[in-house]
Amino acid sequence: MTPSGVPVDLILSKLAESTEKTHTRASDVLLGPIATEIAQTPYDVVYKEDRVKLKYYHPENRPNSHVQTPLLIIYALINRETMLDLQPGRSVVQNFLDNGIDVYMIDWGYPSQKDKYITLDDHVNGYIHNAVDTIRGRHSVSSINIMGICMGGSMSVMFASLHPDKVKNLITTVTPSNFDTDKGLLHVWMKHIDADQLVDTYGNISGDFMNFGFLLLNPARLMLDKYVGFMENMEDREFVENFVRMEKWIFDSPDVPGETFRQFVKDCYQKNLLIQSRLELGGKIVDLKNLTMPLLNIYGKYDHLVPPEACELLTSRVGSTDTEDVCLDTGHIGIYVSSKTRKEFVPKIVKWLKQRDAESD
C-alpha cells in the first residue's frame, strides 16, 4: 500500500496542541473575574403601586438636540424589561439617553398569588394609565410618547385607543395585533390551549412553564446550538460575559397573572378581537380608529414568536394618516441586542421622534 502523503500524525499533534491552548484560555476566562451584571443604567423609582414600579433613568450629558416629550417604554408581562438595558454598549435605554430622550420604563415586578385576579383592564386602565399620568405631571405635558414591546405593545395599542389624548406618538415593536396566523408555532399552540383549565387549576401561569414552552418552539437552536456556540467561544471573555447576561435574563421569568393570561389568550389569540376593533376593556371597545397619533410599527423578519404576519396589518387599521412599517432582518430578541440592528433600531426611533417633536413646536 502506498503511504499517504497527508501528515496525519502532525495534524493530530497540532490539533491536540491547539485544543490544550484553547482549554487553558477558556479556564483563564471561566475561573477568572467576569462582568455579568445586567440593568446597570442608574434610575429612580418615581411611582409604585402593588408590585409595579415606574423607573426614570438618569439623563447624563444631555445633548443640545433632545426630544422634548418624555418616552414611556412598556415591556411585556413575560420575562423582564431588563432586556432593554442588558449590557454595556448594547443598552437601548442608554442609547436613548445619549440621544436626548427622557426615558421611563414600567417594571411589572413578580406577581404573587394575590395578583391572580388582576385583569388586562387593570394593567391598561390601571397601572399604565397611572404611570402615564405620573409622567405627564412630572413634565407638565398633556401627552407623552409610548413605545410598546411584544405583549406590552399590544397593551400600548389598547391604551392609546382608550386614551388617545394622552399619547403624542406611538411606537410598537415586535407587537402582535393580528393573531389569525399560522406562521409561528406559538400562534398554532395558543389557538388550541385551554386557558380556562390552566388558570382555574394554577391561578397565575408559571414563568418557568412558559419558558419551557418557548424553548420547545425551537429546541435545536435554543437548547443545543447556543450551548455548542458557547463551548466554541469559551476563551472569548466578552462572548462569555454576554452569554451569561442573556442566560440571566432568559431565566428571570415572572409569573403572569391568571386572569390577564386568560383574557389575552381567549380574546386575542383565539378570537382575534384586537385587530377587528372588537376587544372590550373596562366596558369600552378598543377601536383602532381612535389611534390618530403618529404610529411607527417595527418588527423582525425572522421573528419566530411574533412573525411579520402578526404585526403588519396594524398600520392599515388605525385612524392615523402618519404611519410607517419597518421590517428589520432579525428575530424577536435580536432586534434589541444584536450589533447589526442596534445600528438601525434606535437611530430610526430617535430620528422619527425628533422629526415629530420639531413638527409640533
BASE-819538 format. One record per residue (C-alpha): residue number from 1; residue in three letters; x, y, z. Coordinates in steps of 0.001 Angstrom, whole numbers. Example, Ala and Ser with C-alpha at 12.3 -4.5 7.8 and 13.67 -1.06 7.14 Angstrom:
BASE-819538
@k:1, r:ALA, u:12300, v:-4500, w:7800
@k:2, r:SER, u:13670, v:-1060, w:7140
This chain:
BASE-819538
@k:1, r:MET, u:0, v:0, w:0
@k:2, r:THR, u:1311, v:3413, w:-926
@k:3, r:PRO, u:1891, v:5538, w:2170
@k:4, r:SER, u:-453, v:8504, w:2490
@k:5, r:GLY, u:1025, v:11869, w:1624
@k:6, r:VAL, u:-1071, v:13503, w:4380
@k:7, r:PRO, u:968, v:14068, w:7571
@k:8, r:VAL, u:-1707, v:12617, w:9876
@k:9, r:ASP, u:492, v:12482, w:12966
@k:10, r:LEU, u:1491, v:16113, w:12544
@k:11, r:ILE, u:-2168, v:17187, w:12086
@k:12, r:LEU, u:-3258, v:15307, w:15224
@k:13, r:SER, u:-358, v:16753, w:17173
@k:14, r:LYS, u:-1226, v:20306, w:16137
@k:15, r:LEU, u:-4925, v:19684, w:16909
@k:16, r:ALA, u:-4083, v:18427, w:20404
@k:17, r:GLU, u:-1792, v:21389, w:20980
@k:18, r:SER, u:-4484, v:23812, w:19799
@k:19, r:THR, u:-7126, v:22149, w:21979
@k:20, r:GLU, u:-4874, v:22347, w:25035
@k:21, r:LYS, u:-4228, v:26056, w:24426
@k:22, r:THR, u:-7951, v:26689, w:23925
@k:23, r:HIS, u:-8827, v:24915, w:27172
@k:24, r:THR, u:-6143, v:26865, w:29002
@k:25, r:ARG, u:-7501, v:30174, w:27727
@k:26, r:ALA, u:-11081, v:29062, w:28495
@k:27, r:SER, u:-10072, v:28164, w:32059
@k:28, r:ASP, u:-8491, v:31574, w:32488
@k:29, r:VAL, u:-11784, v:33173, w:31417
@k:30, r:LEU, u:-14223, v:30920, w:33273
@k:31, r:LEU, u:-12251, v:30797, w:36514
@k:32, r:GLY, u:-11330, v:34462, w:36474
@k:33, r:PRO, u:-13429, v:37544, w:37191
@k:34, r:ILE, u:-16140, v:38193, w:34616
@k:35, r:ALA, u:-18633, v:41065, w:34463
@k:36, r:THR, u:-22146, v:39687, w:34047
@k:37, r:GLU, u:-24294, v:42334, w:35739
@k:38, r:ILE, u:-27361, v:43497, w:33840
@k:39, r:ALA, u:-29543, v:46621, w:34080
@k:40, r:GLN, u:-26711, v:48912, w:35202
@k:41, r:THR, u:-28088, v:52263, w:33974
@k:42, r:PRO, u:-28973, v:54363, w:37070
@k:43, r:TYR, u:-32659, v:55104, w:37687
@k:44, r:ASP, u:-35123, v:56322, w:40287
@k:45, r:VAL, u:-38494, v:54737, w:41084
@k:46, r:VAL, u:-40952, v:57614, w:40694
@k:47, r:TYR, u:-44219, v:55698, w:41053
@k:48, r:LYS, u:-45053, v:52419, w:42774
@k:49, r:GLU, u:-48324, v:50549, w:43080
@k:50, r:ASP, u:-48639, v:46970, w:44277
@k:51, r:ARG, u:-45833, v:45029, w:42521
@k:52, r:VAL, u:-45468, v:47609, w:39719
@k:53, r:LYS, u:-42754, v:50283, w:39576
@k:54, r:LEU, u:-42110, v:53143, w:37181
@k:55, r:LYS, u:-38402, v:53708, w:36538
@k:56, r:TYR, u:-36978, v:57067, w:35466
@k:57, r:TYR, u:-33464, v:56794, w:34059
@k:58, r:HIS, u:-30923, v:59476, w:34888
@k:59, r:PRO, u:-30003, v:61560, w:31834
@k:60, r:GLU, u:-26273, v:62302, w:31707
@k:61, r:ASN, u:-24507, v:64662, w:29320
@k:62, r:ARG, u:-27792, v:65575, w:27660
@k:63, r:PRO, u:-27084, v:66717, w:24078
@k:64, r:ASN, u:-28289, v:70095, w:22842
@k:65, r:SER, u:-30594, v:68374, w:20362
@k:66, r:HIS, u:-33035, v:66484, w:22528
@k:67, r:VAL, u:-36640, v:65315, w:22382
@k:68, r:GLN, u:-38914, v:67498, w:24478
@k:69, r:THR, u:-41567, v:64832, w:25082
@k:70, r:PRO, u:-40685, v:62015, w:27518
@k:71, r:LEU, u:-40821, v:58384, w:26384
@k:72, r:LEU, u:-42506, v:55560, w:28318
@k:73, r:ILE, u:-41383, v:52022, w:27452
@k:74, r:ILE, u:-43954, v:49323, w:28182
@k:75, r:TYR, u:-42484, v:45821, w:28228
@k:76, r:ALA, u:-44366, v:42527, w:28078
@k:77, r:LEU, u:-45574, v:40728, w:31191
@k:78, r:ILE, u:-43393, v:37789, w:30101
@k:79, r:ASN, u:-39682, v:37970, w:31027
@k:80, r:ARG, u:-38251, v:41267, w:32282
@k:81, r:GLU, u:-37776, v:44780, w:30998
@k:82, r:THR, u:-34049, v:44464, w:31745
@k:83, r:MET, u:-33686, v:43259, w:28135
@k:84, r:LEU, u:-33638, v:46949, w:27177
@k:85, r:ASP, u:-30612, v:47545, w:29428
@k:86, r:LEU, u:-28863, v:44211, w:29104
@k:87, r:GLN, u:-25201, v:45034, w:28620
@k:88, r:PRO, u:-22812, v:47962, w:28211
@k:89, r:GLY, u:-22633, v:49238, w:24661
@k:90, r:ARG, u:-25856, v:47496, w:23688
@k:91, r:SER, u:-28326, v:49156, w:26028
@k:92, r:VAL, u:-31395, v:50539, w:24266
@k:93, r:VAL, u:-32100, v:52662, w:27339
@k:94, r:GLN, u:-28611, v:54169, w:27366
@k:95, r:ASN, u:-28725, v:54810, w:23620
@k:96, r:PHE, u:-31990, v:56715, w:24043
@k:97, r:LEU, u:-30472, v:58767, w:26872
@k:98, r:ASP, u:-27397, v:59527, w:24773
@k:99, r:ASN, u:-29697, v:60878, w:22073
@k:100, r:GLY, u:-31530, v:63261, w:24390
@k:101, r:ILE, u:-34654, v:61285, w:25262
@k:102, r:ASP, u:-36143, v:61241, w:28775
@k:103, r:VAL, u:-36749, v:57537, w:29396
@k:104, r:TYR, u:-39280, v:55917, w:31697
@k:105, r:MET, u:-39947, v:52186, w:31846
@k:106, r:ILE, u:-42503, v:50052, w:33661
@k:107, r:ASP, u:-41159, v:47235, w:35823
@k:108, r:TRP, u:-44039, v:44764, w:36228
@k:109, r:GLY, u:-42352, v:43033, w:39164
@k:110, r:TYR, u:-43110, v:39490, w:40270
@k:111, r:PRO, u:-46806, v:38612, w:40624
@k:112, r:SER, u:-47812, v:36508, w:43620
@k:113, r:GLN, u:-50977, v:34510, w:44106
@k:114, r:LYS, u:-52754, v:37633, w:45353
@k:115, r:ASP, u:-52354, v:39029, w:41812
@k:116, r:LYS, u:-54109, v:36143, w:40057
@k:117, r:TYR, u:-57333, v:38152, w:39719
@k:118, r:ILE, u:-55584, v:41191, w:38158
@k:119, r:THR, u:-57114, v:41635, w:34716
@k:120, r:LEU, u:-55949, v:43017, w:31390
@k:121, r:ASP, u:-58124, v:46058, w:32124
@k:122, r:ASP, u:-56302, v:46547, w:35450
@k:123, r:HIS, u:-52992, v:46680, w:33586
@k:124, r:VAL, u:-54134, v:49006, w:30792
@k:125, r:ASN, u:-56585, v:51341, w:32543
@k:126, r:GLY, u:-54943, v:50979, w:35942
@k:127, r:TYR, u:-51167, v:50624, w:36093
@k:128, r:ILE, u:-50338, v:52009, w:32635
@k:129, r:HIS, u:-52812, v:54857, w:32986
@k:130, r:ASN, u:-51370, v:55828, w:36380
@k:131, r:ALA, u:-47809, v:55652, w:35044
@k:132, r:VAL, u:-48721, v:57895, w:32110
@k:133, r:ASP, u:-50394, v:60429, w:34393
@k:134, r:THR, u:-47356, v:60396, w:36678
@k:135, r:ILE, u:-45081, v:61264, w:33742
@k:136, r:ARG, u:-47478, v:63919, w:32437
@k:137, r:GLY, u:-47473, v:65557, w:35854
@k:138, r:ARG, u:-43696, v:65418, w:36273
@k:139, r:HIS, u:-43105, v:67094, w:32894
@k:140, r:SER, u:-46210, v:69325, w:32779
@k:141, r:VAL, u:-47289, v:67938, w:29389
@k:142, r:SER, u:-50692, v:66799, w:28160
@k:143, r:SER, u:-49385, v:63775, w:26243
@k:144, r:ILE, u:-46286, v:61581, w:26115
@k:145, r:ASN, u:-44528, v:59224, w:23701
@k:146, r:ILE, u:-45048, v:55495, w:24240
@k:147, r:MET, u:-43000, v:52544, w:22970
@k:148, r:GLY, u:-44526, v:49111, w:23499
@k:149, r:ILE, u:-42716, v:45786, w:23230
@k:150, r:CYS, u:-44363, v:42463, w:22318
@k:151, r:MET, u:-47381, v:41972, w:24629
@k:152, r:GLY, u:-46535, v:45375, w:26098
@k:153, r:GLY, u:-47022, v:46771, w:22593
@k:154, r:SER, u:-50455, v:45181, w:22402
@k:155, r:MET, u:-51344, v:46801, w:25717
@k:156, r:SER, u:-49923, v:50106, w:24437
@k:157, r:VAL, u:-52264, v:49918, w:21443
@k:158, r:MET, u:-55177, v:49273, w:23797
@k:159, r:PHE, u:-54216, v:52221, w:25985
@k:160, r:ALA, u:-53735, v:54560, w:23018
@k:161, r:SER, u:-57177, v:53655, w:21704
@k:162, r:LEU, u:-58894, v:54276, w:25043
@k:163, r:HIS, u:-56853, v:57395, w:25936
@k:164, r:PRO, u:-55692, v:58900, w:22622
@k:165, r:ASP, u:-55390, v:62409, w:24050
@k:166, r:LYS, u:-52587, v:61229, w:26354
@k:167, r:VAL, u:-50400, v:59666, w:23632
@k:168, r:LYS, u:-48453, v:62017, w:21383
@k:169, r:ASN, u:-46560, v:59387, w:19343
@k:170, r:LEU, u:-46858, v:55602, w:19478
@k:171, r:ILE, u:-44098, v:53118, w:18650
@k:172, r:THR, u:-44893, v:49409, w:18519
@k:173, r:THR, u:-42026, v:46924, w:18355
@k:174, r:VAL, u:-42447, v:43167, w:17682
@k:175, r:THR, u:-46060, v:43781, w:18680
@k:176, r:PRO, u:-48765, v:41212, w:17873
@k:177, r:SER, u:-52028, v:42796, w:16752
@k:178, r:ASN, u:-53299, v:40242, w:14233
@k:179, r:PHE, u:-53385, v:36816, w:15865
@k:180, r:ASP, u:-55050, v:34993, w:12968
@k:181, r:THR, u:-51898, v:33476, w:11506
@k:182, r:ASP, u:-50349, v:30023, w:11386
@k:183, r:LYS, u:-46876, v:31465, w:10924
@k:184, r:GLY, u:-45004, v:30574, w:14060
@k:185, r:LEU, u:-45714, v:27581, w:16278
@k:186, r:LEU, u:-46723, v:29800, w:19211
@k:187, r:HIS, u:-49822, v:31042, w:17371
@k:188, r:VAL, u:-50784, v:27471, w:16469
@k:189, r:TRP, u:-50448, v:26320, w:20065
@k:190, r:MET, u:-52326, v:29258, w:21536
@k:191, r:LYS, u:-55325, v:28656, w:19302
@k:192, r:HIS, u:-55826, v:25278, w:20957
@k:193, r:ILE, u:-54671, v:25841, w:24527
@k:194, r:ASP, u:-57329, v:25588, w:27251
@k:195, r:ALA, u:-56719, v:28862, w:29096
@k:196, r:ASP, u:-59689, v:28325, w:31404
@k:197, r:GLN, u:-58373, v:24983, w:32640
@k:198, r:LEU, u:-54857, v:26332, w:33167
@k:199, r:VAL, u:-55966, v:29407, w:35105
@k:200, r:ASP, u:-58660, v:27598, w:37108
@k:201, r:THR, u:-56078, v:24974, w:38105
@k:202, r:TYR, u:-52953, v:27032, w:38748
@k:203, r:GLY, u:-54063, v:30646, w:39189
@k:204, r:ASN, u:-51057, v:32525, w:37847
@k:205, r:ILE, u:-49215, v:30970, w:34920
@k:206, r:SER, u:-45703, v:29993, w:35917
@k:207, r:GLY, u:-42836, v:31797, w:34245
@k:208, r:ASP, u:-40842, v:28546, w:34218
@k:209, r:PHE, u:-43730, v:26789, w:32472
@k:210, r:MET, u:-43855, v:29448, w:29765
@k:211, r:ASN, u:-40070, v:29463, w:29396
@k:212, r:PHE, u:-40084, v:25729, w:28763
@k:213, r:GLY, u:-42785, v:26224, w:26131
@k:214, r:PHE, u:-40729, v:28924, w:24402
@k:215, r:LEU, u:-37686, v:26619, w:24340
@k:216, r:LEU, u:-39776, v:23898, w:22693
@k:217, r:LEU, u:-40688, v:26267, w:19865
@k:218, r:ASN, u:-37174, v:25831, w:18505
@k:219, r:PRO, u:-35347, v:23233, w:20637
@k:220, r:ALA, u:-32421, v:22641, w:18271
@k:221, r:ARG, u:-31400, v:26292, w:18289
@k:222, r:LEU, u:-32486, v:27288, w:21805
@k:223, r:MET, u:-31382, v:24165, w:23715
@k:224, r:LEU, u:-28477, v:22801, w:21650
@k:225, r:ASP, u:-26927, v:25228, w:19179
@k:226, r:LYS, u:-26394, v:28071, w:21604
@k:227, r:TYR, u:-24515, v:25844, w:24072
@k:228, r:VAL, u:-22394, v:24424, w:21273
@k:229, r:GLY, u:-21624, v:28031, w:20367
@k:230, r:PHE, u:-20688, v:28697, w:23977
@k:231, r:MET, u:-18265, v:25747, w:24011
@k:232, r:GLU, u:-16665, v:27045, w:20840
@k:233, r:ASN, u:-16161, v:30544, w:22288
@k:234, r:MET, u:-15263, v:29856, w:25931
@k:235, r:GLU, u:-11897, v:31542, w:25538
@k:236, r:ASP, u:-13535, v:34819, w:24470
@k:237, r:ARG, u:-14208, v:36784, w:27679
@k:238, r:GLU, u:-16616, v:39271, w:26065
@k:239, r:PHE, u:-18592, v:36443, w:24465
@k:240, r:VAL, u:-18838, v:34590, w:27792
@k:241, r:GLU, u:-19936, v:37716, w:29647
@k:242, r:ASN, u:-22661, v:38493, w:27119
@k:243, r:PHE, u:-23769, v:34850, w:27042
@k:244, r:VAL, u:-24204, v:34784, w:30826
@k:245, r:ARG, u:-26078, v:38089, w:30787
@k:246, r:MET, u:-28520, v:36669, w:28250
@k:247, r:GLU, u:-28980, v:33472, w:30271
@k:248, r:LYS, u:-29690, v:35530, w:33388
@k:249, r:TRP, u:-32382, v:37430, w:31508
@k:250, r:ILE, u:-33950, v:34364, w:29899
@k:251, r:PHE, u:-34390, v:32520, w:33165
@k:252, r:ASP, u:-35581, v:35549, w:35136
@k:253, r:SER, u:-39198, v:34875, w:34288
@k:254, r:PRO, u:-42016, v:36248, w:36449
@k:255, r:ASP, u:-45391, v:34527, w:36506
@k:256, r:VAL, u:-48270, v:36065, w:34541
@k:257, r:PRO, u:-51456, v:36988, w:36464
@k:258, r:GLY, u:-54036, v:34323, w:35721
@k:259, r:GLU, u:-56986, v:36473, w:34650
@k:260, r:THR, u:-54786, v:38571, w:32365
@k:261, r:PHE, u:-53431, v:35404, w:30739
@k:262, r:ARG, u:-56966, v:34042, w:30326
@k:263, r:GLN, u:-58298, v:37130, w:28535
@k:264, r:PHE, u:-55225, v:37690, w:26377
@k:265, r:VAL, u:-55271, v:34107, w:25118
@k:266, r:LYS, u:-59022, v:33911, w:24545
@k:267, r:ASP, u:-59726, v:37416, w:23197
@k:268, r:CYS, u:-56524, v:37909, w:21226
@k:269, r:TYR, u:-55021, v:34581, w:20169
@k:270, r:GLN, u:-58278, v:32666, w:19838
@k:271, r:LYS, u:-60875, v:35287, w:18858
@k:272, r:ASN, u:-58514, v:37844, w:17273
@k:273, r:LEU, u:-60604, v:40728, w:18605
@k:274, r:LEU, u:-57889, v:43406, w:18758
@k:275, r:ILE, u:-57278, v:43864, w:15028
@k:276, r:GLN, u:-61050, v:43771, w:14434
@k:277, r:SER, u:-61666, v:46632, w:16912
@k:278, r:ARG, u:-63941, v:44333, w:18911
@k:279, r:LEU, u:-61875, v:43895, w:22078
@k:280, r:GLU, u:-63570, v:45239, w:25220
@k:281, r:LEU, u:-61760, v:46648, w:28245
@k:282, r:GLY, u:-63435, v:48365, w:31174
@k:283, r:GLY, u:-66771, v:48404, w:29355
@k:284, r:LYS, u:-65321, v:50206, w:26306
@k:285, r:ILE, u:-64399, v:48924, w:22860
@k:286, r:VAL, u:-60751, v:49202, w:21815
@k:287, r:ASP, u:-61383, v:50893, w:18458
@k:288, r:LEU, u:-58180, v:51122, w:16415
@k:289, r:LYS, u:-59586, v:54093, w:14511
@k:290, r:ASN, u:-59041, v:56062, w:17728
@k:291, r:LEU, u:-55304, v:55786, w:17100
@k:292, r:THR, u:-54952, v:59102, w:15281
@k:293, r:MET, u:-51462, v:59861, w:16613
@k:294, r:PRO, u:-48321, v:59110, w:14524
@k:295, r:LEU, u:-47514, v:55387, w:14604
@k:296, r:LEU, u:-44162, v:53671, w:13947
@k:297, r:ASN, u:-44509, v:49889, w:13709
@k:298, r:ILE, u:-41235, v:47903, w:13843
@k:299, r:TYR, u:-40956, v:44115, w:13647
@k:300, r:GLY, u:-38481, v:41343, w:12794
@k:301, r:LYS, u:-38405, v:39419, w:9533
@k:302, r:TYR, u:-37221, v:36227, w:11287
@k:303, r:ASP, u:-39245, v:36541, w:14492
@k:304, r:HIS, u:-40446, v:33048, w:15458
@k:305, r:LEU, u:-42650, v:34364, w:18307
@k:306, r:VAL, u:-44324, v:37335, w:16619
@k:307, r:PRO, u:-43931, v:36855, w:12851
@k:308, r:PRO, u:-44415, v:39761, w:10416
@k:309, r:GLU, u:-47902, v:38498, w:9584
@k:310, r:ALA, u:-48915, v:39186, w:13193
@k:311, r:CYS, u:-47647, v:42791, w:13040
@k:312, r:GLU, u:-48037, v:44261, w:9586
@k:313, r:LEU, u:-51827, v:44785, w:9492
@k:314, r:LEU, u:-51900, v:47317, w:12314
@k:315, r:THR, u:-50996, v:50452, w:10338
@k:316, r:SER, u:-53807, v:49799, w:7842
@k:317, r:ARG, u:-56445, v:49580, w:10591
@k:318, r:VAL, u:-55712, v:52716, w:12645
@k:319, r:GLY, u:-57118, v:56200, w:12161
@k:320, r:SER, u:-53736, v:57918, w:11803
@k:321, r:THR, u:-52521, v:59279, w:8463
@k:322, r:ASP, u:-48918, v:59268, w:9734
@k:323, r:THR, u:-47915, v:55593, w:9887
@k:324, r:GLU, u:-44803, v:53651, w:8956
@k:325, r:ASP, u:-43867, v:49960, w:8941
@k:326, r:VAL, u:-40226, v:48937, w:9381
@k:327, r:CYS, u:-39231, v:45272, w:8972
@k:328, r:LEU, u:-35683, v:44535, w:10171
@k:329, r:ASP, u:-33635, v:41467, w:9224
@k:330, r:THR, u:-33614, v:39994, w:12720
@k:331, r:GLY, u:-35529, v:37934, w:15247
@k:332, r:HIS, u:-37573, v:38661, w:18357
@k:333, r:ILE, u:-34701, v:39459, w:20726
@k:334, r:GLY, u:-32034, v:40353, w:18190
@k:335, r:ILE, u:-33953, v:43497, w:17334
@k:336, r:TYR, u:-32827, v:44920, w:20702
@k:337, r:VAL, u:-29378, v:43390, w:21300
@k:338, r:SER, u:-27703, v:42469, w:18006
@k:339, r:SER, u:-24881, v:44709, w:16861
@k:340, r:LYS, u:-26399, v:44964, w:13372
@k:341, r:THR, u:-29885, v:46054, w:14302
@k:342, r:ARG, u:-28826, v:48412, w:17103
@k:343, r:LYS, u:-27319, v:50487, w:14327
@k:344, r:GLU, u:-30769, v:50646, w:12732
@k:345, r:PHE, u:-33306, v:50250, w:15554
@k:346, r:VAL, u:-32519, v:53085, w:17973
@k:347, r:PRO, u:-31363, v:55585, w:15296
@k:348, r:LYS, u:-34628, v:55075, w:13406
@k:349, r:ILE, u:-36747, v:55711, w:16510
@k:350, r:VAL, u:-34690, v:58734, w:17566
@k:351, r:LYS, u:-34910, v:60316, w:14115
@k:352, r:TRP, u:-38645, v:59589, w:13888
@k:353, r:LEU, u:-39349, v:61125, w:17304
@k:354, r:LYS, u:-37188, v:64191, w:16688
@k:355, r:GLN, u:-38945, v:64884, w:13401
@k:356, r:ARG, u:-42345, v:64810, w:15060
@k:357, r:ASP, u:-41071, v:66774, w:18035
@k:358, r:ALA, u:-39951, v:69544, w:15690
@k:359, r:GLU, u:-43240, v:69471, w:13765
@k:360, r:SER, u:-45199, v:70123, w:16966
@k:361, r:ASP, u:-43061, v:73076, w:18059
